[in-house]
Amino acid sequence: MKVLVLGLDGLSPQILKNALKKVDLPNLEKIIKKGETHSLLSIPPVTPIEWTSIATGVNPAKHGIWGFTKLIKIIDERKDANEKSYKKITAKWRYYTSKDVRFPRFFEISSFKRKNTLVINYPLTWPIEGNWNTANSDIISDTLISPRVETNRDDLKKFLKYFDPGLNPYDKTISYIKGFEKIIEEKSYELYTIILPFPDQAFHKDPDEVLNIRKRSRNIWEEIDSLLAFFLNFDNIFIVSDHGLAAYRKYANPLVPILYGNGYEKNMFTIAYTIVDKLSLYLKIPFRLIIKKTLIRKYFNFLRYRNELYKLNQIEAFTGYESEIEKIGFSHDMHDPADVWTTYFLNDEIRDEIIKIIKNDEVSKYVDIKKCEELFNGIYFPDFPSALFIPKFFNDTYLDFSRYPFSLSRLRLDLRTNHHIYGTFIAYGRGIKEKGKINLSSPLTNYDVSPTVLSSLGLQIPRGIDGKGIIEPIGNPFPYDIAMRIKKI
């Protein structure tokens, strides 16, 4: 039994359609015609969260990953000048790693069940020892948020040169494919898993190139199609993405009612940008886009907000960075605070107060806010009370948590690109019932991928899984989580 799981980070249904229309992809077309194609719902569309949900089949409260960076509560018992005891709460940030994953992933289960397994560049596989079971796995760790690439096998070290995270997105993808091909020329497995950085990383650098399938993107698609030729005789092929990619013309900033009154409204730049945004909405002209295309962006680049973790060296980013969350009462993912969904609060009272402010403000027309425990069930919630900001118009409006430059307008016009909640899932081979089916209107969820892959391998799905596979499951759910918890303790 042989199965391929090919991850294309950020592949949206629309990009897939454009690629099939503009590039000759005979192998991919064959897979789609004889398989099932679905849109895949991912909320929130944040890379580490959703790749972990894909691999585990469960929500964040069961697998424990809430973004790029983990927020750890530190409580210090102190005494004031009068010797009265009090508690000082600080937050320690660090990047998530494999050691934080709390639910077994399909490739770990495959290894546990003694199936030869290859895993390349799967997010949160660094460090190697943090993976639950590697006895029957060959792993080359991810390059997403790890300080280095490593492997658990000496005979794979000669291939590490192909997995250089410093390459540009196009060369990186081609190099990863070449490294993958070199490995499978020498070694055979039952489960092959690789996550490619395309189209996501190229999209963030050059969205027009990716969305419209220009020359460099066309070359990548041809390389992917050529790779698929090797796997056409496999029992199953699964092509999956963690989220989609899209261009947005409207952005809603839920920070406006929260930060109003903290001095922002007196700032010269805030006043100027508020006027610009209000005029944009009234005249339906994206002045922000025009401003960004002028010399102002070049000579006033200091206005762009840089987050804290980017200023740290790799050691500090993984050992932890302390900050005082109580100064503002809430905080976001330190990896990219201008583009987040999950927000953390110092305590329940502050969270309730901010939720009330949001719901009673004009911004609630565009953005909803929900406590994480209302959306997800499990035991691995963040240390601090948390909530999720969710856009109400997924195809039209996105979130913007920018503070520099800050505008008092709740909604603004712009033309920017970002993640979308709909990714893609293509299933081909044994056990696929509705061959040729293309269903983009009734999406599956990211939780449905893992049980599908496990069933294709003839393995039982884990107990407590949230998803439902499109291949008939094998037997009753199995308590893999017990073995995993024993190791993680």
C-alpha positions in Angstrom: 0.0 0.0 0.0 1.5 3.3 -1.0 0.1 6.8 -0.3 1.2 10.3 -1.2 0.2 13.4 0.8 1.3 16.5 -1.1 0.8 19.8 0.6 0.7 23.1 -1.4 0.7 25.8 1.2 -2.0 28.4 0.5 -3.5 26.7 -2.6 -7.0 28.2 -3.1 -9.6 26.8 -5.5 -9.3 29.9 -7.7 -5.5 29.6 -8.1 -6.0 25.9 -8.9 -8.6 26.8 -11.6 -6.3 29.4 -13.1 -3.4 27.0 -13.2 -5.4 24.3 -14.9 -6.6 26.8 -17.5 -3.3 28.4 -18.3 -0.8 25.5 -17.9 -0.7 22.0 -19.5 -0.9 19.8 -16.4 -1.9 16.3 -17.7 -1.1 14.4 -14.5 -2.9 16.8 -12.2 -5.9 16.8 -14.6 -6.0 13.0 -14.5 -6.0 13.1 -10.7 -8.9 15.6 -10.6 -10.9 13.8 -13.3 -10.7 10.4 -11.5 -10.8 11.8 -8.0 -12.7 14.2 -5.7 -12.0 17.9 -5.4 -13.3 19.9 -2.5 -12.8 23.3 -1.0 -11.5 23.0 2.5 -12.7 25.3 5.3 -10.0 26.6 7.7 -10.8 29.0 10.6 -8.5 30.7 11.5 -6.5 30.5 8.2 -3.2 30.6 10.1 -0.5 28.3 8.8 0.8 26.4 11.9 -2.8 26.0 13.3 -4.2 24.6 10.1 -1.4 22.3 9.1 -1.7 20.8 12.6 -5.4 20.5 12.3 -4.9 18.8 8.9 -2.4 16.3 10.4 -4.4 15.5 13.5 -8.0 15.9 12.5 -8.8 17.9 15.6 -9.4 21.6 16.5 -6.7 23.8 18.2 -8.1 23.1 21.7 -7.2 19.4 21.2 -3.9 19.8 19.4 -2.6 22.8 21.4 -1.4 25.1 18.5 -2.8 28.6 18.4 -0.6 30.5 16.0 3.1 31.0 15.3 4.0 32.0 18.8 3.1 30.5 22.1 2.1 32.9 25.0 3.2 31.5 28.4 1.8 33.0 31.6 4.4 33.8 34.3 3.2 34.6 37.8 5.7 36.1 40.2 4.9 36.4 43.9 6.2 39.8 45.1 5.9 42.2 48.0 5.4 45.9 47.9 7.1 48.5 50.2 4.7 47.7 53.0 5.6 44.0 52.8 2.1 43.2 51.3 2.2 40.3 48.9 0.9 40.7 45.3 1.2 38.8 42.1 2.9 40.2 39.0 1.8 38.6 35.7 4.1 38.7 32.7 4.0 36.9 29.3 6.7 34.9 27.8 6.6 34.5 24.0 8.4 31.8 22.0 7.7 30.0 18.7 5.7 26.8 18.8 7.6 23.6 18.1 6.9 19.9 17.7 7.0 19.6 21.5 3.8 21.6 21.7 1.7 19.3 19.5 -0.7 17.4 21.8 -2.6 15.1 19.5 -1.1 12.4 17.2 -0.6 13.3 13.6 -1.3 10.9 10.7 2.4 10.4 9.9 3.2 9.7 13.6 0.4 7.1 13.7 1.7 5.6 10.5 5.2 5.3 12.0 3.7 3.9 15.3 1.9 1.2 13.3 5.2 0.2 11.7 4.6 1.6 8.2 7.7 3.1 6.5 7.0 6.8 6.5 8.7 9.8 4.8 7.9 13.3 6.2 9.5 16.4 4.6 9.0 20.0 5.6 5.8 19.4 7.6 5.2 22.4 9.9 6.1 21.8 13.5 8.3 18.8 13.0 11.3 20.6 14.5 12.9 19.5 16.8 13.0 15.9 15.7 12.7 14.6 19.3 9.4 16.5 19.8 7.7 14.2 17.3 5.7 11.5 19.0 6.9 8.5 17.1 9.8 8.4 14.7 10.7 4.7 14.9 9.7 4.0 11.3 9.9 7.5 9.9 12.5 9.4 7.9 12.0 13.0 8.7 13.4 16.2 7.3 12.1 18.9 9.6 10.2 22.0 8.5 11.7 25.3 7.5 8.7 27.5 8.5 9.5 28.6 12.0 12.5 26.4 13.0 16.0 27.7 13.6 17.5 25.0 11.4 16.6 22.0 9.2 17.5 18.6 10.7 16.9 14.9 10.1 16.6 11.8 12.2 18.6 9.6 9.8 22.2 9.8 8.9 21.6 8.6 5.4 19.3 11.6 4.8 21.9 14.2 5.8 23.3 14.4 2.3 19.9 15.6 1.1 19.6 18.5 3.5 21.3 20.8 1.0 18.1 20.8 -1.1 16.1 22.2 1.8 17.6 25.6 2.2 15.1 28.0 3.8 17.1 31.0 2.5 16.2 30.5 -1.1 13.6 32.7 -2.8 10.1 31.0 -2.9 10.4 29.8 -6.5 13.9 28.3 -6.3 13.1 26.9 -2.9 10.0 25.0 -4.2 12.0 23.6 -7.1 14.9 22.6 -4.8 12.5 20.9 -2.4 10.9 18.9 -5.3 14.4 17.9 -6.5 15.4 16.8 -3.0 12.2 14.8 -2.6 12.9 13.1 -6.0 16.4 12.3 -5.0 15.3 10.6 -1.8 12.5 8.5 -3.4 15.0 7.4 -6.1 17.0 5.7 -3.3 14.4 4.7 -0.7 10.8 3.3 -0.7 8.0 4.1 1.7 4.4 3.3 2.3 3.5 6.9 3.2 5.2 9.9 1.4 4.4 13.3 2.9 5.9 16.6 1.7 4.7 20.2 2.2 5.8 22.7 -0.5 6.0 26.4 0.3 4.3 27.3 -3.0 2.1 29.2 -3.7 1.9 30.9 -0.3 5.5 32.3 0.0 5.6 33.4 -3.6 2.2 35.0 -3.2 3.2 37.1 -0.3 6.2 38.3 -2.4 4.5 38.7 -5.7 0.7 38.1 -5.7 0.1 39.0 -9.3 2.6 36.4 -10.5 0.8 33.7 -8.4 -2.8 34.7 -9.0 -2.5 35.1 -12.7 0.0 32.2 -13.2 2.8 34.2 -14.8 6.0 32.6 -16.1 7.7 31.7 -12.8 4.5 30.3 -11.3 3.9 28.3 -14.6 7.3 26.7 -14.2 6.5 25.7 -10.6 3.2 24.1 -11.7 5.0 22.2 -14.5 7.5 20.9 -11.9 4.7 19.8 -9.6 2.9 18.0 -12.5 6.1 16.2 -13.4 6.5 15.1 -9.8 3.0 13.7 -9.8 3.8 11.3 -12.7 5.8 9.2 -10.4 2.9 8.6 -8.0 0.0 7.9 -10.4 0.1 4.2 -9.8 0.0 4.6 -6.0 -3.1 3.5 -4.1 -3.9 7.0 -3.1 -2.8 10.6 -3.8 -4.0 13.5 -1.6 -3.2 17.1 -2.5 -4.1 19.5 0.3 -3.7 23.2 1.4 -3.9 24.7 4.8 -5.8 27.8 3.6 -6.5 29.9 0.5 -5.1 33.1 -0.8 -7.0 36.2 -2.1 -6.9 39.9 -2.8 -9.0 42.1 -0.5 -10.3 45.6 -1.2 -11.7 46.3 2.3 -10.1 46.0 5.7 -11.8 46.3 9.1 -9.7 47.2 12.2 -11.3 46.1 15.5 -8.6 47.9 17.5 -10.2 51.3 16.8 -12.9 51.2 19.5 -10.5 49.5 21.9 -7.6 52.0 21.6 -9.7 55.1 21.2 -8.9 57.5 24.0 -5.3 56.3 24.5 -3.9 59.3 22.7 -4.0 57.9 19.2 -6.8 60.3 18.2 -4.4 63.3 18.8 -1.6 61.9 16.7 -0.9 63.8 13.5 -0.6 60.7 11.3 -3.7 59.2 12.8 -5.8 62.3 11.9 -4.3 62.3 8.4 -5.0 58.6 7.7 -8.5 58.9 9.2 -9.3 61.6 6.8 -7.8 59.6 3.9 -9.8 56.5 4.8 -13.1 58.4 5.2 -12.7 60.1 1.9 -11.8 56.7 0.3 -15.0 55.2 1.5 -17.1 58.2 0.4 -15.5 58.6 -3.0 -14.8 54.8 -3.5 -11.2 55.6 -4.4 -8.4 53.5 -2.6 -6.2 56.4 -1.6 -4.1 54.1 0.6 -3.1 52.1 -2.5 -2.2 55.3 -4.3 -0.1 56.5 -1.3 1.8 53.2 -1.1 2.7 53.5 -4.8 4.3 56.9 -4.3 7.6 58.1 -2.8 5.9 58.4 0.6 6.3 54.7 1.1 9.9 54.8 0.1 10.9 57.7 2.3 8.6 57.1 5.3 9.0 53.4 5.7 9.5 53.9 9.4 5.7 54.1 9.7 5.5 50.4 9.1 5.1 48.5 12.3 7.7 45.8 12.9 6.9 43.1 15.5 9.2 42.2 18.4 10.2 38.6 17.5 11.6 39.6 14.1 14.1 41.8 16.1 15.4 38.8 18.0 18.0 36.3 17.1 16.9 32.7 16.6 18.0 31.5 20.0 15.9 34.2 21.8 12.9 33.5 19.5 12.8 29.9 20.6 13.8 30.2 24.2 11.4 33.0 24.9 10.9 36.8 25.0 9.2 38.4 28.0 6.7 41.2 27.8 4.3 42.8 30.1 0.8 42.1 28.8 -0.9 44.1 31.6 0.3 47.4 30.0 -2.4 47.2 27.4 -4.5 44.3 28.7 -4.5 42.3 25.4 -2.0 41.1 22.8 -1.6 39.3 19.5 0.7 36.7 17.9 4.2 38.2 18.1 5.1 36.7 14.7 2.9 39.0 12.8 0.7 41.3 14.9 -0.8 43.1 11.9 -2.4 39.9 10.6 -3.9 37.7 13.3 -7.2 36.3 14.4 -6.4 35.0 17.9 -6.1 37.6 20.6 -5.0 37.1 24.2 -6.2 39.0 27.3 -4.8 39.6 30.7 -7.9 38.3 32.4 -11.6 37.3 31.9 -12.8 40.8 32.9 -10.7 42.6 30.3 -11.8 40.1 27.7 -15.5 40.5 28.5 -15.1 44.3 28.5 -13.4 44.3 25.1 -16.0 41.9 23.6 -18.7 44.2 24.8 -17.0 47.3 23.2 -16.6 45.5 19.9 -20.2 44.2 19.8 -21.6 47.7 20.6 -19.4 49.5 18.1 -19.8 50.2 14.3 -16.9 47.7 13.6 -19.3 44.9 14.5 -20.9 45.3 11.1 -17.7 43.8 9.6 -16.1 41.8 12.4 -17.4 39.3 14.9 -15.6 38.2 18.1 -16.0 34.9 19.9 -14.3 33.4 22.9 -12.1 30.5 21.9 -13.9 28.1 24.3 -17.2 29.0 22.5 -15.7 27.9 19.1 -13.6 24.9 20.1 -13.8 22.0 22.5 -10.7 20.5 24.2 -8.3 21.0 27.1 -5.3 22.7 25.5 -6.4 26.4 25.5 -3.8 29.2 25.7 -2.6 30.2 29.2 -4.4 33.6 28.9 -8.1 34.1 28.1 -8.4 34.3 24.4 -10.9 35.2 21.6 -11.1 35.0 17.9 -11.8 37.9 15.6 -13.7 36.7 12.5 -14.5 38.8 9.4 -18.2 38.7 8.5 -17.6 38.9 4.8 -14.9 36.4 3.9 -14.7 37.2 0.2 -14.8 41.0 0.6 -13.3 42.1 4.0 -10.3 41.1 5.9 -8.9 41.9 9.4 -6.3 44.6 9.9 -4.7 45.1 13.4 -2.3 47.8 12.3 -1.4 50.5 14.8 1.3 52.3 12.8 -0.1 54.2 10.9 -3.4 54.1 12.8 -6.7 55.3 11.5 -9.9 55.9 13.4 -12.0 54.6 10.5 -13.4 51.2 11.3 -13.3 50.3 7.6 -10.9 51.3 4.9 -10.4 50.7 1.2 -7.1 49.3 0.0 -5.9 46.6 -2.3 -3.9 44.0 -0.4 -3.5 40.3 -0.4 -3.8 37.8 2.4 -5.0 34.4 3.5 -8.5 33.1 2.7 -10.6 30.6 4.7 -11.0 28.2 1.8 -8.2 25.9 0.8 -8.2 22.9 -1.5 -8.4 19.1 -1.0 -8.0 16.6 -3.9 -8.4 12.9 -3.2 -7.5 10.2 -5.8 -7.3 6.5 -5.8 -8.6 3.5 -3.8 -11.8 4.1 -1.8 -12.8 7.4 -3.5 -16.5 7.0 -4.2 -17.5 10.0 -6.3 -14.9 10.1 -9.0 -14.8 13.3 -11.0 -16.7 15.2 -8.3 -15.8 18.8 -7.9 -17.5 20.3 -4.9 -16.5 23.9 -4.0 -19.8 25.1 -2.7 -20.1 22.7 0.3 -16.6 22.6 1.8 -15.1 19.9 3.9 -13.1 21.0 6.9 -9.4 20.6 7.6 -10.3 18.1 10.2 -11.5 15.7 7.5 -8.1 15.1 5.9 -6.4 13.0 8.6 -9.1 10.4 8.9 -9.1 10.1 5.1 -5.4 9.5 5.0 -5.4 7.1 7.8 -8.2 5.1 6.3 -6.4 4.9 3.0 -3.4 3.4 4.8 -5.7 0.8 6.4 -5.3 2.3 9.9 -7.8 3.1 12.6 -8.5 6.8 13.2 -7.8 8.2 16.7 -10.5 8.5 19.3 -11.7 12.0 19.8 -11.1 13.1 16.3 -13.3 16.0 15.0 -13.2 15.2 11.3 -15.0 12.6 9.1 -13.0 11.1 6.3 -14.3 10.6 2.7 -12.9 7.0 2.8 -14.7 4.4 4.8 -12.9 4.1 8.3 -11.2 0.9 9.4 -12.6 -0.6 12.7 -13.3 1.4 15.8 -11.3 4.6 16.9 -8.0 3.7 18.6 -6.6 5.5 21.7 -3.3 6.6 20.2 -3.5 9.7 22.4 -2.7 7.6 25.5 0.7 6.5 24.1 1.4 10.1 22.9 0.6 11.6 26.3 2.9 9.2 28.1 5.8 10.4 25.9 4.9 14.1 26.1 4.7 14.2 29.9 
